[in-house]
Amino acid sequence: MDKNPDCKNVVDIVEKEMKLNIHILSGNNNEKHGHKKGDPYGSYESASRSILRLIWFLTLLTHLFKNLRAYPEETMEKIASKSYNDSIAHFHPPVLRLSLIHI
């Protein structure tokens, strides 16, 4: 993100990206959204997307630690699976969720 005095906090960054319609850019999908290589946002990776994924990860960790404490006799595999299903599984398509079962 450009150094911008208007962006003083995370909310400002997200709002700016949404206003510019660049909150959906991942670096890999930029051309699909009309930003060619060499354009100002041709290889841009959205801070909003990264922040959202960080929040998801922290939510998963919160569930993992709570479940580790609540079920001390349970296996790590079961605790991790329960934590994933209870926290972030609904963000992923069914194919991905099913593939994670077999890891």
N, C-alpha and C positions, 0 to 999 in steps of 0.2 A: 504494500500500500504506500502511496506517496506520503511523504512527510507533510501533513496537512494540519495547520493550527486549528481547523474546525473539528478535528477528531481528537477529542480529549480523553475518551474512554471507549470501552468495548461497544457500548450501545451506539455511540456516534459512528464507529466504523461500520457496524452492521447496517445502520440506517443509510449511510452514504453508499454502501455497496448495493443495497436494495434500490435506492433512488437511481443509481447508474445501471441497474439491472446486471450487475456483475457478480452478485452473490451466488450465482449458479455455476460459475466457472471453476473448473478443476485443474486446468492446465492441459488436460487430455480432451476435453469437450469444447474448447473455445471456438474452434472453427465451426462446429455444429451450431453455435450460437452467434455466428457472424463476425468473429474476431480472428482474422488471419494472422499468421506469423509475421512479425514486423510491426503489426498494429500496437497501439499502447497497451491493449489487453490481450494480445495474441498468445502470450504464455502465462497470463496471470492466474494465480491460484487464490481463490477467495478466502479471506480471513474468516468470513462468516461460516463457511463450510468447515473449516478447521476448528473453529470454536465449538461448533455444534458437535463434531466428533469427539472433541476433548470432553465435553459435557457428558456424552454417552459413555465414554471410557470411565470417567469418574463415577458415574452412576453404577456401572458394572462393578467397579472396585468396592463401592459402598455396600452393594448387595453381597459381594463375595466376603468381605470382612464380617458383615452381620451374620451371614450363614456359617462362616467358620466358627464364630463364637456360639451360635445357637445349636449347631450340630457337631460337637467336637468328635464324636465317634464315627461320623460319616466320612466316606472317602472324598479325596480332593476332586476326583472326577465328577461325582454326584453333586458336590457343592458347587463346582464351577458350572455345571450344566443347569442346575436350579437357578443360580445367580444370573446366568445369561438369559434363560427363559423368562425370569421374573422382571428383568430390567430392559434389555435392548433387543431381544429377539424380534419383536414386532416391527422393528425398523428394517429388517432384512427380508428378502423374498423367501418363500417356502423352500426353494431349491437350495439356497445357501444354508438355511436352518437344518435341512435334512443332511446336507453334506457335513456339517459340524458334528452331528451325532456320531459319525463314523470315523472321526479323527482319533 
